[in-house]
Amino acid sequence: MNRRSFVLTGITAAGTAAVAVPLPRATPPQPAAVATRRMREFAFIFDQRFAAAHALANAMAWRGHKVFGYVGDITALWLREIEPQWARRAGALAGISTPAALFCLEQLAAQHWLRVVTRHEQQAGGSGPLVSWVIA
């Protein structure tokens, strides 16, 4: 094969690969379909060691949300409340916790095809950072 036939073969192959095949258009979601994908929040959880977390939990309880507190270790709350609800596809979970507790929840949420959709880090005085978040 010489250079001329090599170049012509390359041009021919590139030309046939560049032929566009029209794909069917995806229909945009209808308003009713969009509304059914929204998840309702089933609970708010907070770390009871922090005053800022207590304040936010009180506001959420006043608005009618279920509120669950824990002290440092989220395992018991996970086993008793969160995992059974997510197994039934109960909905989104919001809360305020330490970054370490949120990391654990992120890993557990992934098992139920959920993820953190919003996160806001804030300082809780001298005791370290807190993160407010929503998992849906």
C-alpha angles and dihedrals in degrees: 000000000000129000094262095055090043092055093045091049090050093049092048092049092047091048094053092046091052094059105118120225111203112237123211113263118249112237114236115248115267119238092252091053091050091051093052091055093059112101123220116227110248099187149354120227129193142178106249093209092077128072092209089056091051091052093051092044091053090052091050092048090050088055090055103259123139108253126201125184131199135182113232100307117070096189098098092046090048093052096042104039119002105046096047090050094048090047086060091045091245096164145248127351125211130188153136119247146134118291090250093057091046090052090055091048091049091055092047093045091055089063087062095043092255129126142184107275099178134020132177121184120209138169119254098199117266095337097080136258127328126200126210111203149160124221116199 
